[in-house]
Amino acid sequence: MTPASLSRRRFLQGSAVLTASAALGACRDEPDAAPTSTTRPTPTPAPDGTLVVVTLTGGNDALNTVCPVEDPIYRSARGALALDPASTFDIGDGFALHPALGRMKALWDTDRLAVVHGVGFDGLDRSHFHCMDVWQAADTDDVTTGWIGRWLDLGGTDPIDAIAVGGSLPLLVRGAKRAGAVLPAGPFVLPGDAALHAQLTDQSAEDDDRSPLEASVARSSIDLLAMADTIGPVVATASAEETLTARLQTVAALIDADLPTRAYAVDLGGFDTHAAQATTHAALLAELDTALGDFVEHVSDRRQVTVVVYSEFGRRVAANGSGGTDHGGAGTVLVAGQVRPGHHGEPPPLDALVDGDLATSVDFRAVYAGLLEDVLGIDAGDVLGQAPKALRLV
């Protein structure tokens, strides 16, 4: 198709496809008591922090990530899957990091890592889809918008205020009125030549005769073109590999470029370890360790950056008969970079399980509330409604 053949109708159709597939998407319970924290002092960040959300999909095994290695109940329940204490990294209070998390231990030793124990929500049903929706929506009843998306609704003005690096737009960054941008892995170049882009720009110009839908598509197309102009040069040499390392390298490049983006989202899949868990889990944690370690080291002198790492649920305490673990309950959240380091929350006791799972001792919304207030600088109640009191992690 040449620029001359680009009709208004074709423009609207094409813009909608481009917008949906490649670039942009353009609401409770009574408050609980504040969770406990055991932290070491750390400087208070500037109010204009940057948040990076890392989603581990599949249900990460919290017990073998931050492990109560000396607990006899753990060793009995896990059998051959129990970690050897001599190979783990001690972080105090009876816990140790998995042997693959050497970089995370270095962050712990330099006061750049926090561990939040027993994080979950009431009614956790072990469903990948439902639990992930709840985590990303920050609501157990209404999963139509994400918590970062609602933050965007309240004051976002730039199409790149939030960016998800990956292949799709997660619920996390979808609001009722606005949504974050999606940046595929690798260089970001829109199809077509300069003449076609010029006509797209012309076709997107303000027009009072447009229907609301047409106007929305036109605005999204303008945002798409602006995003390509702004981000394209920054990621011209970015790796197209679908790895966490590549995605966080892209985030680091965008931070280096001093974009207005305040929130980023990336993910790492494969954590549904029902069988042969030991090898698979070690490899996944090693990828997380390298990617996160490199990222935090790179950005530590550039901006106040906080990274939160979560999964939709943990695994059951007892190993199954296939050398793995099945869907469980509460899990562990890691927070790295600009943090109040140390242990947060109350570790669920292994002798007081809930149907074989770790009990929830920290409402996940308390974690989000702290990040909203101390990183993004907004009252958590405006985004989360009557959420529990914020857990001070930064």
N, C-alpha and C positions, 0 to 999 in steps of 0.2 A: 504494500500500500504506500502510495506517495503522499506527501503533505497535501497536495491539491485534492486528493480523494477523501480527506478526513472530514466527513460531515459532522454536524453537531450531534446527531444521534449516535454515530459511530464513536465520537469522542467520549460521550457520556458512558457508553457501554465499555469502551476500552479503559477509561479511567477507573471505572468501578472495579474491573478485573485487576488492574495494576495495584490499586489501593488495597484491595482485600488480600491479594496473594503475596505481595512483595514488600509493602512498606508500612502502611499506617492503619490503625483503627481509629479514627478521629471523632440499706440500702440497708429483747435481749436481757441478757441476764443482769441481776443486781451485782454491783461491784464486790469483789472479794478483797480479803486482806492482802497486803503486799507480800510477794514471795520473799524468802530470805536470801541473802547474798553474803558470801565470804570473799571479799575482794581486797586487792592491794591498791593503794592510791594511784591515780593517774591524772594527768592534766585534763581540764575541761575543754572540749573542742569548741571551735567557732560554731556559730549557729547555722552556717551554710554547709553542712557536711554532705557527703555523697554516700548513698546506700547502694550496695551490691547484694542482690538476693540470689543465692545458689540453691537450686532445688535438686535434691537427690531422689530420683523417681524409682519407685518399686518397693520402698520400705526398707530403709537402711537399718542394719542390726546395731542398735545403740549399745547393747551390752558388750559387743566385741569391738566397738569403736572407742568408747570411754569405758573401760572395763574394771569391775570390782574384782581384780585378779585374785585376791587372797580370800574372798568370801567362799566358805565351803559349800554353801548352797549353789552358788554359781558353778563351781567346779563339778559338783555332782550332777546338776541339771544339764550342763553342756557336754560332759563326757569328752570325746575326742576333739570337739570344737573349742574346748576351753583353751585360752591362750596360756602360753608358758610365761610365768611372771618374769623370768630371767631375760626374756626377749622384748619385753614391753618397756614403755617409757613412763616412769613414775611421775605423777603430778600431784601427789599428796591426797590426804583425806581418804586413803584406801583405794584410790583409782589410778589407772595407768592407761596410756594411749596405746593403740594397736601398734605392733612392730613396724607397720608400713608408714606410720605418721611421724617420722623423724623431723621433718620440717615444722610440723605443728608443735612438736616439743620445743624446737628452737624459738618459735613464736611465744610459747608459754613462758620460757625462761627469760624472755625479753619483754614481758608484760604486754603482749599483743594478742593474747588469746583468752577467751572466756568460755566456760562450759556451763550450760543451763541444763539441769537434770530434770527428768520426769515431766517433760512438756507434752501436752496433749489437750483433749477436750472431752467433755461428757458426751456419752453416746457414740464414742468411736467404734465403728462397726467392722473394721478390717477390710473394707472395700477400697481398692485403689482409687477408683473414680470418685466416689463420694468423699473420701477423706482428703484427697487432693483438692477437690473443689472447696471443701470447708477451710482448709489451710490457706488457699489462695484468696478466698472471699473474706476470710476472718469472720465468718458468720455460720452458725450451725443450721440456720433456718433459710436464709436467703443467699443463694450462690449465683446471683445474676450479675454481680459486679465484683471486682477485686479490690483489695484494700489500697493498693497503689493507684488503681484506677479512680477510686473515690477521692484520693488525695489530689489527683489531677483535676477532677471535677471542681474542686474547691478553689483552685487558683492557677492552674496551668495555663500558660499563654503561648508557649513555644511547642511546635510539633515534636521536638526532641527532648522535652522535659523528662521523659522516661523512655528508655530503649531496652527492648528484649533482643538479645543477640542469639539467633537460632532460626529455626525453620517455620515458626508459627507464632501467633499472638496469644500468649497465655492469659487465662482468666485474671491472673494477678494484676495485670496492667490495663484491664478493661473497666472503664467507668460508665456511668449512665449517659454522660454528655461527651466525654473525651476518652481517648485511649492512648497508650504509648505507641511508639514506632517499633517496627520489626526490622532488624538489620540481619540479612542472611550472612552466613559465614563467607569470608573472602571479599574480594573487591566488590563495591556497590556501584554498578553502572546501569542506567536505564536503557532499554532498547531504543534504536532509532538514531537518526542523525540530528545535527543541530537545527536544521530546518523544521523537522518534525517537533522537536522540543519547543521551538519558537511558536509553532502553531498551537501546541498544547497550552502554552502560556496564554496565548491570545484567546483561545476558546474558554480558558478558565477565568477570564476577566469578569469583574462584577457586572451583573445583569439583573435588573429588577424584574424582568419578565420570567425568570426561571421559577420553576416549582421548587418547593422546599427540598425535595430529593435531588433535583438537578443542582441546586445551590450547594448542597452538602457534598456531592461528588466533586463539584468544581473546587470547593475549598480544600478538599482532601487532595486533589490533584496539584493544587498550588503548594500544599505542604510537602507532597511527594517530590516535586521538582526542587523545592528549597532544600529538602533533606539531601537529595542527590548532590546538589551544589556544595552543601556544607560538609557532608560526611564523606562523599566520594573520594576527594583527595586525601583524606586522613587514612582511609583503609585501602588505598590503592595497592599496597603490597601485602595486605593481610592474608593469612593462611585460610584456605577454604576447607581445611580439615574439620570434620565434625567431632572435635574433642573439646574438653573443658579447657585445656591449655590454650588452644587457639581462640576460643571465645573470650577468655579472660585477657588474652593478649590484645584482642580487639578493644575490649573495655579499657584497658590500660592506655591504648593509643588515643582513644576518644577523651580520656581524662587528661592526657598530656596536651591535647589540642585545646584544652580549656573551654570545652563546650558548656552550654548552660544546663546540661543534663544533670539531674539530681539523683535519679534512681536507674539502676540497671538490673536486668534479670538474665540469668543463664541457667542451664541445667546439665545434669549428668545422669544418664539412665543406667539400668542394669542391676539394681539392688534387690530384685525379687529372688533371693537366694534360697529356694526350696531344696535344692540338691547341690552337693559338692561345693558347699559354701566357702570353705577355707581358702581355696585358690582364687576363686572369683572375687570374693570380698577383699582379699589382700591386694589384688590388682586394681580394683576400683578405688580403694583408699589410697593406693600409691599414686594414682592419677590425680585424685583430689589433693593429696599432699603436695605434689610437685606444682600443680597449677596454682593452688592457693598460696603456697610458699613463695613462688616466683612473683605472683601478682602483688602480694603485700609488700615484699621487699622493693618492688619497682615503684609503687605509688606512695610509699611511706613518707617521702620527703616532698611530695608534690601537693597533696591536698588532704583534708581530713576525711578519710575513707573508712567506712565500716562495712564489713562483709558478714552476712548472716547465712548460715548453712543449715538446712532443715530437710526432713523427709516426711512423707504423709503419715507414717506410723513406724513404730519399731518392730522387732520380731518377738516371737514368744520366747519365754525364758528357757524352756526345755528344747533341746535339739530334737529333730524328727528322725525317722528311720532311714533317711536318704542322705545323711551327712549335711543337712541344712537346717533351716529354721523357717517356721511358718509365720503368717501375718500376725502381728501382735498389737500392743497398745501404745503406751506412752514411749516417747523417744528422747533423744538428746539433741539440743541445738548448740552449734558452735558459732561463736561470734569472734571475728578477727580484725586486726588493724587497730583503729581508734576505738578502744574498749576500756571498760573497768575490768581488768583481768581477774581471773580466779574462778572459783566454783560459785554458782548461783542456783537458787532453788533448793528444794529438799529431795535428795536422792530417794526414790521409792524403795522401801525395804523388800528384799527378796523373799522374806517369810510372810508377806502380806500381799499376795498377788490378787488380781481381779480376774477370775476365770483363766488363770495361767499367764496373765500378762502383767507387766509393770503398771502400777496405778499412776494416774495423773496427779502430780503435786503442784504443777505450774500450768495455769491456763495459758494457752499459746497466745492469746490476745494481750496478755501482760507483756510478752516479749515485743509484739508489734507496737504496743502503746509506747514503750520506752524508745523504740527506734523512730517512731513518728515525732515524738517530742524532742528527743536529744540529737537526732541526725537531720531530719527534715524540717524541724522547727514549727510544728503545727500541733494544736491541741488534739490529743488522741480521741477525745470524745466526739470531735467533729467528723472523724472518719469511722470510728468503731462503735459509736453509740455508748451504751452503758457498759463499757469494758472494765475488766479488773484494773486495779491500780497499776500504773506503769512499773515495770521492772527496770531499774536503772542499770543499764548495761554499757552506757557511754558516758 
